[in-house]
Amino acid sequence: MAQETPDGQQKTEEASGKRLGDARDKGQVAKSHDATSAAMLLFGSWIIYAYGKSLAESLMNFMRFILLEAPFVQITDSSVPHYFLNLILFISGLLLPLLAMLSVIVLAIEISQVGFHFATKKFTEGLNLASVFNPFTGIKRMFFSKNSWVEILKNSGKILMMAIVVYQVLSSKTETILTLMDMPFQNMATFMAGVGFEMVMKVSVVFAVLAAFDYIYQKRKFKEDMKMTKQEVKEETKQQEGDVQMKGRIRNIARQRLRKLMLKRVKEADVIITNPTHYAVAIVYKQGLNTAPVVVAKGVDFLALKIREIATDSNIPIVEDPPLARALYASVEVEQQIPETLFKAVAQVLAYVYKLKRKR
């Protein structure tokens, strides 16, 4: 059944790319928190199992060192920080590598679900303080929403499955458990550690299976939550079309301003090279200022006509050279120097123009 908005409209349309992108920027993605928890439990228990023996040995050696050195330790105001720092460094050396490995695993699980993306709008858009500090909003969210009841059922199911696993493991070890009091302490500790590890591993596997189903559920739920009403689709389409039109107007205004600036530069040109009617390119070359001739304006058809009109009004020579005009138009942008391949041809035109000026 399709979801409804507060005003009664049916969400029947698939989410658009823009809606999904906006949701992703706000941190709204299909993600299973159970998958992260299961990964932490599974890999955390494996890490402890793999490195537990060396950790225990290191801890025992440290305790042995403390007990042996205790009679010789002098507690003073200056020695206490030293001993405390050594203790912190020792514990950090034991735990930080394990925490680092676990953090990498959790990060990998998160990225595998949602990819690598910063939810920028999640932090830049302010919180709704009225809803945060309103107790009735929290109570409604906790007890009267569909999501809260789904979470309650999920957590109840996890507790039930965990209880079943614990019961199964303990019942299979009943005979050994009854003889624990007769065991040496080391054997008893080894047995209890093995039982604990077996419980954790089996619970982790169960949680991993539940997390897989939860991820599928979250994907479907997110897809349904992101659906749009027909009215929302119309409004988004209208907004996007308006944005496109606005961007088009901005580009047109920018082009017109650049064109006006370019046409003003025509009055500074030394020569206009034309096709003669379709192309027009304005060239300027000031000895000592330019290392090579520069194209200050160019255009085709109507714009070429405007360049020729300004040149005529400003008494700037117009030279017809169709191949050169086309080559300059195609290879040189406005306010750029001409390439070396056209130096000779342009130099000949400029020499011709300077010769005409001298005759005048």
N, C-alpha and C positions, 0 to 999 in steps of 0.2 A: 504494500500500500504506500502511495506517495506521501511524503511529509507535507505538512501544511505550515504556512507562515502565520504569525499572529493575526493577520487580517483575513485568514481563511483561504488564501490562494494555494493551489497545489503545486508542489515542486516536481514537475514532470520532465524538465529538460536537463540534458547532461551538462555538467559544468564546462564553461568555456576555458580556454587556455589562460585568459586574463584573470579569471576568478581563481583558478588553481595557483597561478603565479602570485597573486596578492595574498592568498591564504598561506602559501609557503613563506613569503616574506614576513608574515606575522607569526610564524612558527607553528601553523596549523598543518600538520602532515599526518599521514597514516603511519602510526608507530605503536608497537606493543611494548609497554613497560615490563611486561612479564618476561619478554625475551631477554632484556638486559639483566633482570634479576636472576633468571635461570642461568645465563652465561656467567654471571659473577659467582653463583653458587657452584656450578659445575667446574669451572676453571680454577676458582679459588680453592676448592677442595683438592683438585688435582695438584695444584702448586704446593699446597701444604703437605700432601702425601709425598710428592717428589723431593721436597726440600725439608720435610719435617725432621728427618733423622739428623741431618747436619745442623738444623736449627736447635734441636734438643741438645746435641753435643756441644755446640757453641755456648748455649745457655748454662749447661752443667759446668763447662770449663770456667765460665765467667763467675759462677757461684762459688766454685772451688777456689778460684783465685781470691775472691772476696773473703771467704772464710779463713784461708791461710794467711792473708795479709791483715785481717782484722786486728790481731793483737799488736801490730806495729803501726797501725793508723793513728795519727794524732789529729783530733778534730779541733780545728781552729777557724777563726773567721776567714782566713785566707785559703784554707784547704777545702772547705765545704764547696765553694763554687767549682774548684778544680775537679773534685770527685763527682759532683753533679753533672758537669760537662762531659766527663768521660762516660758516665752512665747514659746520657742522652745520645752521645755519639755511637755507643755500642748498640743501643736499641735501634737507632736510625739505620745503622749498617745492616742490621738483621731484617728490618721491616721494609725499608724504602725500595730495595730491588723487587720484593714481592708485590708491593703496592704499585710500582711502576709497570710490572708485567700485567697486573690485573687492570690497570687503567688503560693500557694499550688494547687489551681484549675488549673491554667495555666500549671504548671509542670505535673499534672495528665493528662491533655489533650495531652501534648507533648509525655509523656511516653506511653499513650494508642495508639498513632499513630505509633511510631517508636521503642518502647521499651526503656530499659535503656542501653545506650551504649555511650562510649566516642569516639568521632571521632578523634583519635590520629593523623592521617596523615594530618588532616585539619590544624593543627597548626605546625607540624614538617616539612612539605613540604613547601618550600618557595613560596612567591607570585610571579606571573609573572608581574614584575614592568612595563615592556614595555606595556603590555595590560592595566594595571591599569591607567597609566598616558597618554595613547594615546587617545585623544578626539574622533578620528574617530572610534575607537573600541566601545566606549560608545554610540556614535550616531547610529552606525550600530546595536548594541544590543537593543537600545531603539525603533528604528523605522523600522528596516528592518528584524526583526526576527519574526518567528511565535509566539513565547511565548509572545512577547511584545503586539502583536495584541490580543491574547487571554486574557491577563491581562486587556487591555483597554476595551474589550467587557464585561468582568466580572465586572469591576468597574462601567462601565456605567449601567449595569443591576442592580447593588446594589443601585446606586444613584436613578434610576428610581423606584425601589421597595420601597425605603425609602420615596421618594416623594409621592408615592401612599398611603403609610401607614399614613404619616403626614396629607395628604389631607383628608383621610377617618376619622381620629380621630377628626380633627378640624371641619369638616363639620357636624359631629354628635353632636358637642357641640356648634353650632352656636348661639342658643338662649341664652345659659348661657354666652357665650363670650360677647354678646351685652350688657349684664347687669353688666359686671364686674365693671364699674365705680361707680355703685350704691352700691356695696358690701362693707362691712367692710374689712379693710386690711387683717385681719387674715383669713377671709373666702376666700378672693381673692387669698391669698398665698396658702391656702390648695387646692383650685380648680386647680390652675396652677401647683402645685406639682403633683396632681393626673393625670392631663392631660399629663404632661411630663413623668411620670412613665409609663402611658399606651402606649405612643408613643415608649418609649425605649423598653418596653417588647415586643411589636408587631414587632418592627424592629429587635429585637434580635431573635425572633422566625423565621422571614423570613431569616435572615442571617444564622441561624443554618441549615435551610433546604438547602440554597444555599451552605453552607459549606459541607454538606453531599454529594451533587452532585460533588462539587469540589474535595473532597477526592477520590471519585470513579474515577474521571477524572485523578487526579494526579497519582493514582495507575496504571491505564492503560498506561498513558504517560511514567511513569518511566519504566514500563515493556518493552515498545517499545524502549525507549532510551537505555536500557541495552542490547538489542539484539546484537548479534555478527554476523560478516561475517563468511563464511566458512573458510577463510584464518586465521582469528583470533582464531577460534576453533582449527585449526591444530597447530598453533604456541603455543597456551596455552597447548595443549596436549603434544607437543614435549618438552616444557619447564618443565612441571610437570614430564614427564618420565626422563628427564635429571636430575632433582632435586632428584628423587628417586634413580637413579643410583649413583649420587654423594654421597648421604647419605649412600648408601650401601657400596661404596668404603671407606668412612670415618670410618664406623663401622668395616669393615674388617681390616683396618689399625690399629684401636684401639685394636681389638681382637688379631692381630698378635703381637703388642707391649706387651700386657698383657701376652700373651703366652710366649714370650721370657723372660720377667721378671720372670714368674713363673718357667720356666725351669732352670733359673740361680739359683733359690732357692733350686732346687733339691739337689745340691751339699752340702747344709747345713743340709740335713735331717739325722735323726738318723736311720730310717728304711723306707723301701718301702713295703707296704702291697698290694698284688696283688690277681687277681682272678683265675688263674695266667696270662691269656693272654688278657682278655678284659678290666679289670680294673686295675688301679695302683694309689695308694694314698701315698704321701710322708708325713711323720710325723716327727716333730722336738720337742724335749723337753729339755730345759736347766734349770736345777735346780737353783732356785734363780732368774731366769729371767722370766720363764713362770709359771703361776699358774696352767696350765693344758697343755697337749700336743696340738700342733697346726698343722693344715693341711697347708703345704706350697705349695703343688702342687697336682693336680689330673687330670686324663684323662682316656679316653676310646679308645680302638683300637689303631690307629696310635699314638696318643698322649701318651697312656699308654706304647707303645713300646719305644718311645723316653725317657720317664721317666726311664724305666728299663735300657736302654742303658747308660744314664748318670750315673745312680746308679752303674752299673757294672764298668764303667770307673773310678768312684770315690771311688770304694771299699765300697759302702754303702750296708748293708745287705738287702736282698730281702726275705720277708716272705710271703708264700702263705697261705691266709686265705680268701677264696671266700665270705662267709657271712659277715665278718667284712669289707672287701674291698667294697662290694656293699653298706653296711650300711653307711660307711664313705662318700662314693661318693655321696649318695643321701641326706644325712642330714647335711653335713658340707661344707661351702664355703671356698675357698682359703683364707688363713690368718685369719681363725677363729679357736677358740678353740673347741675341741670335746665336745659333750654333756655328762652330767653325766651318761647317760644310757650306754655309751660306754667306760667309764673309766676303768672298770675291764678288758674288753677284750684287750684294747690297753695297759694297764699296764702289762698284761701277755706277750704280744708281746715284749714290751720294756725290760722287765726283761729277756726274752730269749735272746734278742740281747746283752744286757749288759753282760750276762753270757758268750756268745760266745766271746765277746771282751776280757774278762778277761782271757779266756783260751788261747787266742793268745799271 
